[in-house]
Amino acid sequence: MGIIWRRSPALLYSSSFFAILTICLIVSIDMASAWKRDMCLPGDIYIDSTNDPPQGSKDCKFCLKWCKEECSDLDLPASSYSCLAAGDIRCKCCCGKSLPSSSYPSSPREVSQLHSEFKGPWPQDINLCMKDDKYLKIKHKDGRHCISKPSCEESCKKEGLRMTRAECGAGGRASPNPHYEWYEQCCCGKLKPSPPPPPPPSPLPPPPSPQPPSKTPAPLSQPAPPPSPSKTPAPLSPPPPPPPSPSPPNASHPPPQWCTPPKSSPSPPSSPCLFLTSPPPIPKNMCQFEDTYVALHSDCGTCPSDCKKKCSGMDSSMVTQRCTVDPCSQICECCCKNNKPSVPGPSKCQPTDPPPVKDCSICITDHCKDKCSEGAVIFPGTQCAST
């Protein structure tokens, strides 16, 4: 005897319920996925239409022609289209705006879509924003106005938000009486947090501490005797100048004043000028015979310019110069070029004015030349007359 297996009524009921639930879930998922505008790139223009074209043109070629014409009116390339021919003709079109015109094909490509995707609402009623964004739609009179006069950014600012997406879309009929409603679709997101303020500037480093003054040994001085307690101390007064040192017996005149240090600022004991009793010797003439020798008491740093100035005052030019440092002064020696022809002329050293010499043996060229240089005159020759 064979055994016949039968399902219980409860099990049969639960299986049927599960099958019905599965079908409803599939249908709801299909409806939820419809009209997501996946055929257009973000930023492209989306147009949807329900049409009742005349007989003989109720096929998808009508949608292809319609899409090209609509995009051409907007000065945009047609990038893709979709078609549903079932009684009326439902057409969808994407006009390329998000990419350069050269990036789109010359003819729009056809996109196959499910039948359910043609039974949803018009484009402006589709929320294309992210979950946390706010959806706004702004009506425009036509497609050109929507493209040339965008309002999403200003509308998002009024809401205290920032624009995250903006597109133009239209829905209506293309045949027999063309009519479309154009809307600008806006997505407004939260404002980005403002960047943190820049850190405060770092404090300036402290100024360097002043260096301690160099320790210069003070000149040795004799300690002053303490004042007597029974007498009132007299007001301080500058010490009297030291008595002049006696002149040596063979000296006929005192040492020159330029070799004596000033009384107000005593010189260190090591100054060589305190021990000079006669002026430094006259420097030796270093010039050529035809040039003029000039000696100046000036600083070595200004010797070149002083020589040029001196020679220029003599209608001459400087040939050479040197500076000699003596213990108490600096002597600048100059050679000025003799620009005048060597023609004997009247000498400023007249024979009636002989130099103070007693012996013609010392009346040599250098001696007369030095004397003429001291008077800043030209030396033409010598003439000696003994007295």
Secondary structure, DSSP 4 states (H G I P E B T S, - for coil): -PPPP---HHHHHHHHHHHHHHHHHHHHHHHHHTT--TTS-TTSEEEEEEE-PPTT--SHHHHHHHHHHHHHHTT--EEEEEEEESSSEEEEEEE--SS-GGGS-SSPEE----GGGGSS--GGGS--S-TTSEEEEEEESSHHHHHHS--HHHHHHHTT-EEEEEEEEEEEE-SSS-EEEEEEEEEEEPPPPPPPPPPPPPPPPPPPPPPPPP-PPPPP-PPPPPPPTTSPPPPP-PPPPPPPPPPPTT-SSPPPGGGS--SSSPPPTT-GGGG--SPPPPPPP-S-TTSEEEEEE--GGGHHHHHHHHHHHTT--EEEEEEEE-SS-EEEEEEE---S-------SS-TTS--S-S-GGG--HHHHHHHHHHTT-----------
